Amino acid sequence: MQYHQPVLLQESVDALAIKPGGIYVDVTFGGGGHSAHILEKMQGGQLYSFDQDTDAEKQAEKLISDNFTFVKANFRYLKKYLRLYGARQVDGILADLGVSSHQFNTAERGFSTRFDGPLDMRMDKDSPLTAQQVILEYSEEQLHRIFGLYGEVKNAKTLAREVVSARNVQTIETIADFKKAIAGCTPKGKENKYLAQVFQALRIEVNDELKALEEMLEQAVEVLKPGGRLSVISYHSLEDRLIKNYIAKGKFFGEVEKDFFGNEIKPLDSVTRKPIVPGAQELQENNRSRSAKLRVAVKRETPESSKK
């Protein structure tokens, strides 16, 4: 089985407009598909690839190149690690925010509703919080918040109440235990979609995904050279909204700020008016690409940089 089939591979790498000798960052190495493709297009230069997953680190060992450096870290530490390697400014950053096929297909990681396994869901196996802890230790109010906010679950309040009453009378250690515990809330005929939303909510909470994404995007702007490019693939509306707002307004919420002359104060310009989505062939070949959206931005030239 293929470790991971990269989504929008050609489009996301082409969006970086790779320069010979440039410095690039793949902040989500995963199975290494995007990184390998970036390296093919480079002549000299350097690629830094981030991933916090030990399995991804093993995959990275297969990519042997003088131009490649693997960084075992969450992308929220982008700036810190680039500084550590002496790369203060880069020409392009790529992010593919999805869970890798490998993570989904490994039952013991607990990401997929298709298998039974432990309620884990940690991208970094060394991080302390697991999905089981969220289910067993969070208050009803906290569970209501994450199911509603991160899973956009319609009956989030009822679901939270159900989880709290179930954990008082039965053990919830595995995915099967959890599914059984919430069976009363799961709409008949829509089980798969509902469980996917619930699991998404737990996974986002366990990995602090949205906050990490915000931190990475803010740092991306700091480390990109003027004219440098950002290429980001997202898989659900919560991520896409943050990316879209940050590119359009330079902030995650609220309206874009303007200077005295009415010019927008923001660090990025969108390269494409609408997000790029997979074509018919990719959708047919890779079912997981169906919700993917690629947004591409370029860092604005500042008055200082244009004088150089």
Helices and strands as residue ranges (DSSP letters): H 9-14, E 23-26, H 33-41, E 46-50, H 54-60, E 68-71, G 75-77, H 78-84, E 90-96, H 101-105, G 107-109, H 131-137, H 140-149, H 156-169, H 175-181, G 183-185, H 191-207, H 209-223, E 224-234, H 237-249, E 257-258, E 264-265, E 268-270, H 280-285, G 287-289, E 293-299, H 303-307
